[in-house]
Amino acid sequence: MKSLWRLRPYFARYKWKLILGLIIVTLSNLMTVVNPFFARQALDTLIAGTATANSLLLLGGGIVLFTFMSGFFMFLTRETIIVVSREIENDMRNDFLGHIQTLSLQFFHDMPTGDVMAYSTNDIAAVRNFIGPCIMYSADTISTFIFIISIMLYLNVKVTLLSLLPLPFVSYGVYLIGKQVYPLFTKVQEQFAVISTRAQESISGMRVVRAYVRESYEEAQFKLLSWEYYLKNMRLIKIQGMMQPLMFTLISTSQIILLAVGANEVIAHRMTIGGITQFMMYLSLLIWPMIAFGWVANMVQRAAASMQRLNDVMDMTTGIADSEHTDTGVLSLQGDITYNNVSFHYPGRTQQTLDYISIAIPRGSTVGIIGTTGSGKTTLTNLLSRLYEPNEGEILIDGHNVQRIPLGVLRRDIAVVTQEPFLFSDTIRNNVAFGKFDATEEQVHRAAQIAQIHEDIMDFPMKYETMVGERGITLSGGQKQRTAIARAIICEPRILILDDALSAVDTSTEDAILSGLRKFMRERTSIMIAHRISTVKNADLILVMDEGKIVERGTHEELLAHGGMYADINEKQLLEEELEQL
């Protein structure tokens, strides 16, 4: 329950709407409790023989009028409290997305996409049910109880106390059931996240599933997870299912007590039949609040479980953010890069990914990085844009420690293209212009031409308005890479990082792209990570990495003359090319 206290800022933001809603629901119930007075008066006058057509018409009109007013105020209640719940839900979704975008890459490595989707949909929806319906029905129940019990006590204390005798048992029953709902609903939500993850992976990996004829296996796994979800839901529903019968049983018990005691009071001439009818109507009016009380208790437990899950994520901190040490005077980058004895290992690992790396990269130069898989090439550039922080040493850009450069400036002036670029389900134009949505058509076309994707795009039926499937599935690997390169170029970065971003293009296209980039990146700094010698051979400086260390450095000619690891890689690749031509 403590987890729900985190909603206070949202309640404060909409407090006046909520207060207005509470006032309106009180007025609605005030209109409702008047009707039994009219019914009593009509019944007593009929039995006494003093009723007239006009008096009955007047009493009937009063019932209709107050019923209409009660319904109208209930409509206004929904227009305030329920609307506020939707507004808070919207705020929570935006805050959740905004927060997870600040978290480190490690969070997304550890947290499956399906789990994140479950948080932002199912859990937030459960909290919204607490904010809207729970608050509305709680206010409805409380005000109804206050009005009805106050009137009943005023009319006859003895009958009221005896007829309401089962109520303490209701509270205790709700307490016992509610204790079991919280942990069970938490398990249901966790299982929903597992199902979401599995579904997302199966759909995203459909090519692989079909390639290995694993449709039956995936279907069986999903059925197994769904069955687990069904079982956990059934355990929860069995507990929740006890609530409504308990309410009806206790309400029926109250009605039986009322009839027994009330009949005795009528025989003793201490109450009239109209009075007993009035009591019965009030007791009937308590049926829905009592049912709502149990329903609200369930919703509160569900919301508390979901809010705790959300709080666990919202309490995570990235550690990578602007701070009081950030130099706000740095407005742009020039491109001079220095690594001073930089070491790094990933969280939870002891083996060094980077081992005391030192490099000086002058502005306007091109650096090629080549080496074995897992040697730390990508990690080296991830540290530059502060996706991770080094464990030791420092990284400088233009003489400023990257930890003191505003993150917005740092990442705006560094563009990264990876081997497996991510494209959005949007038009090619919007994917190219993603980092610069105010880009002109001329700028989009120029970036595409440099990336050697323009001719391919013009061959599509819709040209630049062609829709790209999820993750760019409708494009080939080379087309996706070239589209991503165009997206990076259009931002005009001061530092461009190509992380094996030409692996899916042929060598002739690669030469054309590199030729265009050399002109575009003049006075800008380029870092090219590759496995092919052809990609890096014209770089001003080539670094050869192995097991987190720079084992060789120099130009293409110097490294060939050295006869080390670089020369061996070059010889093997030349041999592979000769074999392919046979």
C-alpha positions as CSV (number, residue, x, y, z in Angstrom):
1,M,0.0,0.0,0.0
2,K,2.9,2.4,0.6
3,S,3.7,2.2,-3.1
4,L,0.6,4.2,-3.9
5,W,1.9,7.2,-2.0
6,R,4.1,7.9,-5.0
7,L,0.9,9.1,-6.7
8,R,0.7,12.2,-4.5
9,P,2.3,14.6,-7.0
10,Y,-0.2,13.5,-9.7
11,F,-3.1,14.0,-7.3
12,A,-1.7,17.5,-6.3
13,R,-1.6,18.4,-10.0
14,Y,-5.3,17.8,-10.5
15,K,-6.5,18.4,-6.9
16,W,-9.2,20.9,-7.8
17,K,-10.8,18.6,-10.3
18,L,-10.7,15.8,-7.8
19,I,-12.2,18.0,-5.1
20,L,-14.9,19.1,-7.4
21,G,-15.6,15.4,-8.3
22,L,-15.9,14.5,-4.6
23,I,-18.3,17.3,-4.0
24,I,-20.4,16.2,-7.0
25,V,-20.6,12.6,-6.0
26,T,-21.7,13.7,-2.5
27,L,-24.5,15.7,-4.1
28,S,-25.5,12.7,-6.2
29,N,-25.9,10.5,-3.1
30,L,-27.7,13.3,-1.3
31,M,-30.3,13.3,-4.1
32,T,-30.5,9.5,-3.9
33,V,-31.3,9.2,-0.1
34,V,-34.2,11.6,-0.4
35,N,-36.4,9.1,-2.4
36,P,-37.2,6.7,0.4
37,F,-38.8,9.6,2.3
38,F,-41.2,10.0,-0.7
39,A,-41.8,6.3,-0.8
40,R,-42.6,6.1,2.9
41,Q,-45.0,9.0,2.7
42,A,-46.8,7.5,-0.3
43,L,-47.2,4.0,1.3
44,D,-48.3,5.3,4.7
45,T,-50.9,7.6,3.2
46,L,-52.2,4.8,1.0
47,I,-52.6,2.5,4.0
48,A,-54.2,5.2,6.1
49,G,-56.5,6.0,3.2
50,T,-55.5,9.7,3.2
51,A,-53.7,9.6,-0.2
52,T,-55.0,11.6,-3.1
53,A,-54.2,11.5,-6.8
54,N,-52.5,14.9,-6.5
55,S,-50.4,13.9,-3.5
56,L,-49.3,10.6,-5.1
57,L,-48.5,12.4,-8.3
58,L,-46.5,15.0,-6.4
59,L,-44.6,12.3,-4.5
60,G,-44.0,10.3,-7.7
61,G,-42.7,13.5,-9.4
62,G,-40.3,14.1,-6.5
63,I,-38.9,10.6,-6.9
64,V,-38.4,11.1,-10.7
65,L,-36.9,14.6,-10.2
66,F,-34.4,13.5,-7.5
67,T,-33.5,10.3,-9.4
68,F,-32.7,12.5,-12.5
69,M,-30.7,14.9,-10.5
70,S,-28.7,12.0,-8.9
71,G,-28.0,10.6,-12.3
72,F,-26.9,13.9,-13.7
73,F,-24.5,14.5,-10.8
74,M,-23.1,11.0,-11.3
75,F,-22.5,11.9,-14.9
76,L,-20.6,15.0,-13.8
77,T,-18.6,12.8,-11.4
78,R,-17.4,10.7,-14.3
79,E,-16.6,13.8,-16.2
80,T,-14.3,14.9,-13.4
81,I,-12.8,12.0,-11.5
82,I,-12.7,9.5,-14.4
83,V,-11.3,12.1,-16.8
84,V,-8.6,13.0,-14.2
85,S,-7.7,9.3,-14.0
86,R,-7.1,9.3,-17.8
87,E,-5.1,12.5,-17.6
88,I,-2.9,11.0,-14.8
89,E,-2.6,7.8,-16.8
90,N,-1.3,9.8,-19.7
91,D,1.1,11.7,-17.5
92,M,2.4,8.4,-16.0
93,R,3.0,6.9,-19.4
94,N,5.0,9.9,-20.5
95,D,6.9,10.0,-17.2
96,F,7.7,6.3,-17.5
97,L,8.9,6.6,-21.1
98,G,10.9,9.7,-20.2
99,H,12.5,8.0,-17.3
100,I,13.5,4.8,-19.1
101,Q,15.1,6.9,-21.9
102,T,17.5,8.2,-19.2
103,L,18.6,4.8,-18.1
104,S,21.8,3.2,-19.2
105,L,22.1,0.6,-21.9
106,Q,22.6,-2.0,-19.2
107,F,19.0,-1.6,-18.2
108,F,17.8,-2.5,-21.7
109,H,20.3,-5.4,-21.8
110,D,18.8,-6.8,-18.6
111,M,15.2,-5.9,-19.1
112,P,13.3,-7.7,-22.0
113,T,11.3,-5.5,-24.3
114,G,8.1,-7.4,-23.3
115,D,8.6,-6.5,-19.7
116,V,8.9,-2.8,-20.5
117,M,5.7,-3.1,-22.6
118,A,3.9,-4.8,-19.7
119,Y,4.9,-2.0,-17.3
120,S,3.8,0.7,-19.7
121,T,0.4,-0.9,-20.5
122,N,-0.9,-3.4,-18.0
123,D,0.6,-2.0,-14.8
124,I,-0.2,1.6,-15.5
125,A,-3.8,0.6,-16.5
126,A,-4.1,-1.1,-13.1
127,V,-3.0,2.0,-11.3
128,R,-5.4,4.1,-13.4
129,N,-8.3,1.9,-12.2
130,F,-7.3,2.9,-8.7
131,I,-7.1,6.6,-9.5
132,G,-10.5,6.7,-11.3
133,P,-13.1,4.0,-10.5
134,C,-11.6,3.3,-7.0
135,I,-11.6,6.9,-5.9
136,M,-15.1,7.5,-7.4
137,Y,-16.7,4.4,-5.8
138,S,-14.8,4.9,-2.6
139,A,-16.3,8.4,-2.3
140,D,-19.6,7.1,-3.4
141,T,-19.5,4.3,-0.7
142,I,-18.4,6.6,2.1
143,S,-20.9,9.4,1.5
144,T,-23.7,6.8,1.0
145,F,-22.9,5.1,4.2
146,I,-22.7,8.4,6.1
147,F,-26.0,9.7,4.8
148,I,-28.0,6.4,5.1
149,I,-26.7,5.3,8.5
150,S,-27.2,8.8,9.9
151,I,-30.8,8.8,8.7
152,M,-31.4,5.2,9.9
153,L,-30.0,6.0,13.3
154,Y,-32.2,9.1,13.5
155,L,-35.3,7.1,12.6
156,N,-34.7,4.1,14.9
157,V,-31.4,3.3,16.7
158,K,-32.4,-0.2,17.7
159,V,-33.4,-1.4,14.2
160,T,-30.4,0.3,12.6
161,L,-27.8,-1.3,14.9
162,L,-29.4,-4.8,14.7
163,S,-29.7,-4.7,10.9
164,L,-26.1,-3.5,10.4
165,L,-24.7,-6.1,12.8
166,P,-23.1,-8.1,9.9
167,L,-21.1,-5.1,8.7
168,P,-18.0,-5.8,10.8
169,F,-17.8,-9.2,9.3
170,V,-17.7,-7.6,5.9
171,S,-14.7,-5.6,6.8
172,Y,-12.8,-8.5,8.2
173,G,-13.7,-10.7,5.2
174,V,-12.4,-8.0,2.8
175,Y,-9.2,-7.7,4.8
176,L,-8.5,-11.5,4.6
177,I,-9.2,-11.7,0.9
178,G,-7.3,-8.5,0.1
179,K,-4.1,-9.9,1.8
180,Q,-4.1,-12.7,-0.7
181,V,-4.9,-10.6,-3.8
182,Y,-1.6,-8.5,-3.7
183,P,0.9,-11.3,-4.1
184,L,-1.3,-13.2,-6.5
185,F,-1.8,-10.2,-8.8
186,T,2.0,-9.5,-8.7
187,K,2.6,-13.0,-10.1
188,V,-0.1,-12.5,-12.7
189,Q,1.6,-9.3,-13.9
190,E,5.0,-10.9,-13.9
191,Q,3.7,-13.8,-16.0
192,F,2.0,-11.3,-18.4
193,A,5.5,-9.7,-18.9
194,V,7.0,-13.1,-19.7
195,I,4.2,-13.7,-22.3
196,S,4.7,-10.3,-23.9
197,T,8.4,-10.8,-24.2
198,R,8.0,-14.2,-25.8
199,A,5.4,-12.9,-28.3
200,Q,7.6,-9.9,-29.2
201,E,10.6,-12.1,-29.8
202,S,8.7,-14.7,-31.8
203,I,7.2,-12.1,-34.1
204,S,10.4,-10.0,-34.5
205,G,12.3,-13.2,-35.1
206,M,9.8,-14.7,-37.6
207,R,12.4,-15.0,-40.3
208,V,14.6,-17.2,-38.1
209,V,11.7,-19.2,-36.8
210,R,10.6,-20.1,-40.3
211,A,14.2,-20.6,-41.5
212,Y,14.6,-23.3,-38.9
213,V,11.1,-24.7,-39.2
214,R,10.4,-23.9,-35.5
215,E,6.8,-22.7,-35.8
216,S,5.5,-25.7,-33.8
217,Y,8.1,-25.2,-31.1
218,E,7.3,-21.5,-30.7
219,E,3.6,-22.3,-30.6
220,A,4.1,-24.9,-27.9
221,Q,6.2,-22.6,-25.8
222,F,3.6,-19.8,-26.1
223,K,0.8,-22.2,-25.1
224,L,2.8,-23.3,-22.1
225,L,3.3,-19.7,-21.0
226,S,-0.3,-18.9,-21.7
227,W,-1.4,-21.9,-19.6
228,E,0.8,-20.6,-16.7
229,Y,-0.9,-17.2,-17.1
230,Y,-4.3,-18.9,-17.0
231,L,-3.5,-20.9,-13.9
232,K,-2.2,-17.8,-12.0
233,N,-5.2,-15.8,-13.1
234,M,-7.5,-18.6,-11.9
235,R,-5.9,-18.6,-8.5
236,L,-6.5,-14.9,-8.3
237,I,-10.0,-15.1,-9.6
238,K,-11.0,-17.8,-7.1
239,I,-10.0,-15.5,-4.3
240,Q,-11.7,-12.5,-5.8
241,G,-14.8,-14.6,-6.6
242,M,-15.3,-15.0,-2.9
243,M,-15.9,-11.3,-2.4
244,Q,-19.2,-10.8,-4.1
245,P,-21.0,-13.9,-2.6
246,L,-19.7,-12.7,0.8
247,M,-21.2,-9.3,0.3
248,F,-24.6,-10.6,-0.9
249,T,-24.8,-13.1,2.0
250,L,-24.1,-10.5,4.6
251,I,-26.5,-8.0,3.0
252,S,-29.2,-10.7,2.9
253,T,-28.5,-11.4,6.5
254,S,-29.1,-7.8,7.3
255,Q,-32.4,-7.8,5.4
256,I,-33.6,-10.9,7.3
257,I,-32.7,-9.2,10.6
258,L,-34.5,-6.0,9.5
259,L,-37.6,-7.9,8.5
260,A,-37.7,-9.8,11.8
261,V,-37.0,-6.8,14.0
262,G,-39.1,-4.5,11.9
263,A,-42.1,-6.8,11.9
264,N,-42.0,-6.8,15.7
265,E,-41.8,-3.0,15.8
266,V,-44.8,-2.7,13.5
267,I,-46.8,-5.1,15.7
268,A,-45.9,-3.0,18.7
269,H,-47.0,0.1,16.8
270,R,-43.6,1.7,17.2
271,M,-43.1,1.8,13.4
272,T,-45.3,1.9,10.3
273,I,-45.1,-0.3,7.2
274,G,-43.9,2.7,5.3
275,G,-41.1,3.1,7.9
276,I,-40.0,-0.5,7.4
277,T,-40.2,0.0,3.6
278,Q,-38.0,3.1,4.0
279,F,-35.5,1.1,6.0
280,M,-35.5,-1.7,3.4
281,M,-34.9,0.8,0.7
282,Y,-32.0,2.3,2.5
283,L,-30.6,-1.2,3.1
284,S,-31.0,-1.9,-0.6
285,L,-29.1,1.3,-1.4
286,L,-26.2,-0.1,0.7
287,I,-26.0,-3.3,-1.5
288,W,-24.0,-1.6,-4.3
289,P,-21.7,0.3,-2.0
290,M,-21.0,-2.9,-0.2
291,I,-20.2,-4.7,-3.4
292,A,-18.2,-1.7,-4.6
293,F,-16.3,-1.8,-1.3
294,G,-15.1,-5.3,-2.0
295,W,-14.4,-4.4,-5.7
296,V,-12.4,-1.4,-4.6
297,A,-10.4,-3.4,-2.1
298,N,-9.4,-5.7,-5.0
299,M,-8.5,-2.8,-7.2
300,V,-6.4,-1.2,-4.5
301,Q,-4.4,-4.4,-4.0
302,R,-3.9,-4.7,-7.8
303,A,-2.9,-1.1,-8.1
304,A,-0.5,-1.4,-5.1
305,A,1.2,-4.4,-6.7
306,S,1.5,-2.7,-10.1
307,M,2.7,0.6,-8.6
308,Q,5.4,-1.3,-6.7
309,R,6.6,-2.8,-10.0
310,L,6.6,0.7,-11.6
311,N,8.4,2.2,-8.6
312,D,11.1,-0.4,-8.9
313,V,11.9,0.9,-12.4
314,M,11.3,4.6,-11.6
315,D,13.8,4.3,-8.7
316,M,16.5,3.1,-11.0
317,T,19.2,5.7,-11.7
318,T,21.4,5.9,-14.7
319,G,24.4,7.6,-13.2
320,I,25.0,9.1,-16.6
321,A,23.5,12.6,-16.6
322,D,24.3,16.2,-16.5
323,S,25.3,17.4,-13.0
324,E,26.6,20.4,-11.1
325,H,30.0,19.7,-12.7
326,T,28.7,20.0,-16.2
327,D,30.3,22.8,-18.2
328,T,27.3,24.6,-19.7
329,G,29.7,26.8,-21.6
330,V,30.4,24.0,-24.0
331,L,27.9,24.6,-26.9
332,S,29.4,22.5,-29.6
333,L,32.3,20.0,-30.4
334,Q,35.2,20.4,-32.8
335,G,36.4,16.9,-32.8
336,D,39.8,16.6,-31.0
337,I,39.6,13.3,-29.1
338,T,42.0,12.0,-26.4
339,Y,41.8,8.7,-24.4
340,N,44.1,8.8,-21.4
341,N,44.7,5.3,-19.8
342,V,41.1,4.3,-20.2
343,S,40.0,1.0,-18.6
344,F,36.5,-0.5,-18.5
345,H,34.7,-3.7,-17.6
346,Y,31.0,-4.3,-17.9
347,P,28.8,-4.5,-14.7
348,G,28.9,-7.9,-13.2
349,R,32.1,-8.9,-14.9
350,T,35.7,-8.8,-13.7
351,Q,37.5,-9.2,-17.0
352,Q,38.7,-6.0,-18.5
353,T,37.0,-5.1,-21.8
354,L,39.4,-2.2,-22.3
355,D,42.8,-2.2,-20.7
356,Y,44.5,1.2,-20.2
357,I,43.8,2.6,-23.7
358,S,45.6,5.8,-24.7
359,I,44.9,7.4,-28.1
360,A,45.1,11.0,-29.6
361,I,42.8,11.7,-32.5
362,P,43.2,15.1,-34.1
363,R,40.2,17.0,-35.4
364,G,39.5,16.3,-39.1
365,S,41.3,13.0,-39.1
366,T,40.0,9.5,-39.9
367,V,40.8,6.6,-37.6
368,G,40.2,3.0,-38.5
369,I,39.8,0.3,-35.8
370,I,40.2,-3.4,-36.7
371,G,40.6,-6.4,-34.5
372,T,39.2,-9.7,-33.3
373,T,35.6,-10.1,-32.2
374,G,35.2,-9.0,-28.6
375,S,38.4,-7.1,-28.5
376,G,36.7,-3.9,-27.3
377,K,36.2,-1.9,-30.5
378,T,32.6,-1.0,-30.0
379,T,33.0,-0.4,-26.3
380,L,35.7,2.2,-27.1
381,T,33.2,4.3,-29.1
382,N,30.4,3.7,-26.6
383,L,32.5,5.3,-23.9
384,L,33.0,8.4,-26.2
385,S,29.2,9.2,-26.3
386,R,28.9,8.2,-22.6
387,L,26.6,5.2,-23.1
388,Y,28.9,3.8,-20.4
389,E,31.5,5.5,-18.1
390,P,35.1,4.3,-17.9
391,N,36.2,2.6,-14.7
392,E,39.6,4.3,-14.9
393,G,41.2,7.1,-16.9
394,E,39.5,9.9,-18.8
395,I,38.2,10.7,-22.3
396,L,38.6,14.3,-23.5
397,I,37.0,16.1,-26.5
398,D,38.5,19.4,-27.3
399,G,40.3,19.3,-24.0
400,H,37.0,18.8,-22.0
401,N,36.4,15.7,-20.1
402,V,33.3,14.1,-21.7
403,Q,31.7,13.8,-18.2
404,R,31.7,17.6,-18.0
405,I,30.2,18.1,-21.5
406,P,26.4,18.5,-21.6
407,L,24.9,15.3,-22.7
408,G,22.7,17.0,-25.3
409,V,25.7,18.6,-26.9
410,L,27.8,15.5,-26.7
411,R,25.3,13.2,-28.4
412,R,24.0,15.8,-30.9
413,D,27.5,16.2,-32.3
414,I,28.4,12.5,-32.4
415,A,26.6,10.3,-34.9
416,V,26.9,6.5,-34.7
417,V,25.9,4.0,-37.3
418,T,26.0,0.4,-36.2
419,Q,26.2,-2.9,-38.0
420,E,22.5,-3.7,-37.3
421,P,20.9,-0.2,-37.6
422,F,17.4,0.3,-36.3
423,L,14.9,1.8,-38.7
424,F,11.4,2.9,-37.7
425,S,8.1,1.8,-39.3
426,D,7.8,5.0,-41.2
427,T,8.7,6.4,-44.6
428,I,12.3,6.3,-45.9
429,R,12.3,10.1,-45.9
430,N,11.4,10.3,-42.2
431,N,13.9,7.7,-41.3
432,V,16.7,9.6,-43.1
433,A,15.5,12.9,-41.5
434,F,15.0,11.4,-38.0
435,G,17.7,13.5,-36.4
436,K,16.7,16.6,-38.3
437,F,13.0,16.7,-38.9
438,D,13.1,20.2,-40.4
439,A,15.4,19.0,-43.1
440,T,14.6,20.1,-46.6
441,E,14.1,17.7,-49.5
442,E,17.4,18.8,-50.9
443,Q,19.2,18.0,-47.7
444,V,17.5,14.5,-47.5
445,H,18.5,13.8,-51.1
446,R,22.1,15.0,-50.6
447,A,22.5,12.8,-47.6
448,A,21.1,9.8,-49.4
449,Q,23.4,10.4,-52.4
450,I,26.5,10.5,-50.2
451,A,25.3,7.2,-48.6
452,Q,24.8,5.7,-52.1
453,I,21.1,4.9,-51.3
454,H,19.4,7.6,-53.5
455,E,19.3,5.5,-56.7
456,D,17.8,2.5,-54.8
457,I,15.1,4.8,-53.3
458,M,14.2,6.3,-56.7
459,D,13.6,2.7,-57.9
460,F,10.9,2.2,-55.3
461,P,7.3,2.9,-56.4
462,M,6.7,5.5,-53.7
463,K,10.3,6.7,-53.8
464,Y,11.1,8.6,-50.5
465,E,7.5,8.1,-49.3
466,T,8.0,4.3,-49.3
467,M,7.0,2.8,-46.0
468,V,9.7,0.8,-44.2
469,G,8.5,-2.2,-42.3
470,E,9.3,-2.9,-38.7
471,R,13.1,-2.5,-38.1
472,G,13.4,-2.0,-41.8
473,I,12.4,-5.5,-42.7
474,T,11.4,-4.5,-46.2
475,L,14.9,-3.4,-47.0
476,S,18.0,-5.5,-47.6
477,G,20.9,-5.4,-45.1
478,G,22.9,-3.1,-47.3
479,Q,20.0,-0.7,-47.9
480,K,19.3,-0.5,-44.2
481,Q,23.0,0.3,-43.5
482,R,23.1,3.0,-46.2
483,T,19.8,4.5,-44.9
484,A,21.3,4.7,-41.5
485,I,24.5,6.3,-42.8
486,A,22.3,9.0,-44.6
487,R,20.5,9.5,-41.3
488,A,23.8,10.2,-39.6
489,I,25.1,12.5,-42.4
490,I,22.0,14.7,-42.4
491,C,22.7,15.7,-38.8
492,E,26.2,17.1,-39.9
493,P,28.0,15.6,-36.9
494,R,31.4,16.8,-35.8
495,I,32.3,13.2,-35.0
496,L,31.1,10.3,-37.1
497,I,31.4,6.7,-35.9
498,L,30.8,3.8,-38.4
499,D,30.7,0.6,-36.3
500,D,31.1,-2.1,-39.0
501,A,28.4,-0.1,-40.8
502,L,29.6,-1.2,-44.3
503,S,29.6,-4.9,-43.7
504,A,26.5,-5.6,-45.8
505,V,27.5,-3.6,-48.9
506,D,29.7,-4.8,-51.7
507,T,33.3,-3.4,-52.1
508,S,32.5,-1.1,-55.1
509,T,29.6,0.5,-53.2
510,E,31.8,0.7,-50.1
511,D,34.4,2.6,-52.1
512,A,31.8,5.0,-53.4
513,I,30.4,5.7,-49.9
514,L,33.9,6.2,-48.4
515,S,34.8,8.5,-51.3
516,G,31.7,10.6,-50.6
517,L,32.3,10.6,-46.8
518,R,35.9,11.8,-47.3
519,K,34.6,15.0,-48.9
520,F,31.7,15.4,-46.4
521,M,33.8,14.7,-43.3
522,R,36.6,17.2,-44.2
523,E,37.4,19.1,-41.0
524,R,35.3,16.5,-39.1
525,T,36.5,13.5,-37.2
526,S,35.7,10.0,-38.4
527,I,36.1,6.7,-36.5
528,M,35.5,3.5,-38.6
529,I,35.3,0.1,-37.0
530,A,35.6,-2.7,-39.5
531,H,36.5,-6.3,-40.1
532,R,37.5,-5.6,-43.7
533,I,40.9,-4.0,-44.5
534,S,39.4,-2.2,-47.5
535,T,37.2,-0.1,-45.1
536,V,40.1,1.3,-43.1
537,K,43.2,1.2,-45.3
538,N,42.9,4.9,-46.3
539,A,42.5,6.1,-42.7
540,D,45.1,8.5,-41.3
541,L,45.6,6.1,-38.3
542,I,44.7,2.5,-38.0
543,L,44.4,0.8,-34.5
544,V,44.6,-3.0,-34.2
545,M,42.9,-4.3,-31.0
546,D,43.1,-7.6,-29.3
547,E,41.7,-8.6,-25.9
548,G,41.0,-5.0,-24.9
549,K,44.4,-3.6,-25.9
550,I,45.8,-1.7,-28.8
551,V,48.4,-4.1,-30.1
552,E,49.4,-2.2,-33.2
553,R,48.9,1.3,-34.6
554,G,50.0,3.1,-37.7
555,T,49.0,3.7,-41.4
556,H,48.2,0.9,-43.8
557,E,51.6,0.8,-45.3
558,E,53.4,1.0,-41.9
559,L,51.3,-1.9,-40.5
560,L,51.9,-4.0,-43.5
561,A,55.6,-3.4,-43.3
562,H,55.5,-4.3,-39.6
563,G,54.3,-7.8,-40.5
564,G,52.2,-8.3,-37.4
565,M,48.5,-9.0,-36.8
566,Y,47.3,-6.5,-39.3
567,A,49.5,-7.9,-42.0
568,D,48.1,-11.4,-41.3
569,I,44.5,-10.2,-41.5
570,N,45.3,-8.4,-44.8
571,E,46.9,-11.5,-46.3
572,K,44.0,-13.8,-45.3
573,Q,41.4,-11.4,-46.8
574,L,43.4,-11.1,-50.1
575,L,43.5,-14.8,-50.3
576,E,39.7,-15.0,-49.7
577,E,39.2,-12.5,-52.5
578,E,41.3,-14.6,-54.9
579,L,39.4,-17.7,-54.0
580,E,36.1,-16.0,-54.6
581,Q,37.2,-15.0,-58.1
582,L,38.1,-18.6,-59.1
